[in-house]
Amino acid sequence: MIILNQGQYQEIVDYARKFAPIEACGLLGGRINGEERTVEKVYFLTNVDNSPEHFSLDAKEQFAAVKDMRQNSWVLIGNYHSHPASPARPSAEDKRLAFDPLASYLILSLLDNVPVLKAFTIVQGTVSEEKIEIMGGGNSDDRG
């Protein structure tokens, strides 16, 4: 289960809306305790592809984010990106590029201007949905 607070969720939505129709992207740093993955910080990174259909994280920003995580004794929980005009589910490209079987992959759909955030694990192309809990604001399942 991925645990975000309401402020972090809103920051991701705001960031994605700011860059739409370009896919917004970033990393999630935090703590893992058993099945719970608690996000401590959302890192907003540049989509160097500047594309509405795919993303690549800026390498320098990615390195700086991981360095910050280490300095705070956090781990990389996973990444997130937006789908400005498609559902919150991994595309064929998302599955193909999901190299870390331990990472959580969050996708925020802005389809019809209704934000829907979902999380997935992707192992050798096999997708499993993870539960997301948004503290102080209910469950993301209530958002679409």
C-alpha positions as CSV (number, residue, x, y, z in Angstrom):
1,M,0.0,0.0,0.0
2,I,1.2,3.5,-0.9
3,I,0.5,6.1,1.7
4,L,0.4,9.8,0.7
5,N,-0.9,12.8,2.6
6,Q,-3.6,15.0,1.1
7,G,-1.0,17.8,0.4
8,Q,1.3,15.5,-1.5
9,Y,-1.6,14.2,-3.6
10,Q,-2.7,17.8,-4.4
11,E,0.9,18.8,-5.3
12,I,1.0,15.9,-7.8
13,V,-2.3,16.9,-9.3
14,D,-1.4,20.6,-9.5
15,Y,2.0,19.8,-11.1
16,A,0.4,17.6,-13.7
17,R,-2.2,20.2,-14.5
18,K,0.5,22.9,-14.8
19,F,2.3,20.9,-17.5
20,A,-0.7,19.4,-19.3
21,P,-0.8,18.3,-22.1
22,I,2.8,17.3,-21.5
23,E,3.3,14.3,-19.2
24,A,4.5,15.4,-15.8
25,C,6.9,13.1,-13.9
26,G,8.9,12.6,-10.8
27,L,10.1,10.4,-8.0
28,L,8.7,9.4,-4.6
29,G,11.0,9.1,-1.6
30,G,10.0,7.7,1.8
31,R,10.0,4.8,4.1
32,I,9.0,1.1,3.6
33,N,7.7,-0.8,6.6
34,G,6.4,-4.2,5.5
35,E,3.7,-3.7,3.0
36,E,3.4,0.0,3.7
37,R,5.2,2.5,1.5
38,T,4.9,5.9,3.1
39,V,5.8,8.9,0.9
40,E,7.9,11.5,2.8
41,K,8.7,13.7,-0.2
42,V,7.5,14.1,-3.8
43,Y,10.2,15.1,-6.2
44,F,9.1,17.1,-9.2
45,L,11.3,16.3,-12.2
46,T,11.5,17.6,-15.7
47,N,10.2,15.5,-18.5
48,V,13.1,15.9,-20.9
49,D,11.0,14.3,-23.7
50,N,8.5,17.2,-23.4
51,S,5.9,14.9,-24.8
52,P,2.1,14.3,-24.1
53,E,2.6,10.6,-24.7
54,H,5.8,9.6,-22.9
55,F,8.4,10.8,-20.4
56,S,12.0,10.6,-19.5
57,L,13.3,11.9,-16.1
58,D,16.0,14.5,-16.2
59,A,19.2,12.6,-15.1
60,K,20.7,15.4,-13.0
61,E,17.5,16.0,-11.2
62,Q,17.1,12.3,-10.6
63,F,20.5,12.1,-9.1
64,A,19.9,15.1,-6.9
65,A,16.6,13.5,-5.7
66,V,18.2,10.2,-4.8
67,K,21.0,12.1,-3.0
68,D,18.4,14.0,-1.0
69,M,16.7,10.7,-0.1
70,R,19.9,9.2,1.2
71,Q,20.6,12.3,3.2
72,N,17.2,11.9,4.9
73,S,17.6,8.1,5.4
74,W,14.7,7.5,2.9
75,V,14.5,5.1,0.0
76,L,13.2,5.4,-3.5
77,I,9.6,4.1,-3.3
78,G,9.0,4.6,-7.0
79,N,8.0,7.2,-9.6
80,Y,4.9,8.9,-10.9
81,H,3.8,10.4,-14.2
82,S,0.6,11.8,-15.6
83,H,-1.6,10.7,-18.4
84,P,-3.1,14.0,-19.5
85,A,-5.6,12.5,-21.9
86,S,-5.8,8.8,-21.1
87,P,-6.8,6.5,-18.2
88,A,-4.6,5.8,-15.1
89,R,-3.2,2.5,-16.3
90,P,0.2,1.5,-17.6
91,S,0.6,1.9,-21.4
92,A,2.5,-0.6,-23.4
93,E,5.6,1.7,-23.2
94,D,5.2,2.1,-19.4
95,K,5.3,-1.7,-19.1
96,R,8.2,-2.0,-21.4
97,L,10.3,0.6,-19.5
98,A,9.4,-0.7,-16.0
99,F,12.8,-2.1,-15.1
100,D,12.6,-2.1,-11.3
101,P,10.3,-4.9,-10.0
102,L,10.4,-3.4,-6.5
103,A,9.3,0.1,-7.5
104,S,5.8,1.4,-7.3
105,Y,4.6,3.2,-10.5
106,L,2.0,5.8,-9.9
107,I,-0.1,7.2,-12.8
108,L,-2.3,10.2,-12.5
109,S,-5.0,10.5,-15.2
110,L,-6.3,13.9,-16.0
111,L,-8.8,12.5,-18.5
112,D,-11.9,14.7,-18.7
113,N,-10.2,17.0,-16.1
114,V,-11.0,14.4,-13.3
115,P,-7.8,13.4,-11.5
116,V,-7.6,9.7,-10.9
117,L,-4.4,8.4,-9.2
118,K,-3.5,4.7,-9.3
119,A,-0.4,2.7,-8.3
120,F,1.1,-0.4,-9.9
121,T,3.9,-2.9,-9.6
122,I,5.2,-4.1,-12.9
123,V,7.2,-7.3,-13.1
124,Q,8.3,-8.5,-16.5
125,G,5.4,-6.8,-18.1
126,T,2.8,-8.2,-15.6
127,V,0.9,-5.4,-13.9
128,S,-0.6,-5.6,-10.4
129,E,-2.5,-2.7,-8.9
130,E,-1.5,-1.4,-5.5
131,K,-3.8,0.2,-3.0
132,I,-3.3,4.0,-2.4
133,E,-4.3,5.6,0.9
134,I,-4.4,9.4,1.0
135,M,-4.2,10.4,4.6
136,G,-6.4,13.3,5.7
137,G,-8.4,13.0,2.5
138,G,-9.8,9.5,2.2
139,N,-8.8,6.9,-0.3
140,S,-7.9,7.6,-3.9
141,D,-10.6,5.1,-4.9
142,D,-13.0,7.8,-4.0
143,R,-11.5,10.1,-6.6
144,G,-12.6,8.1,-9.7
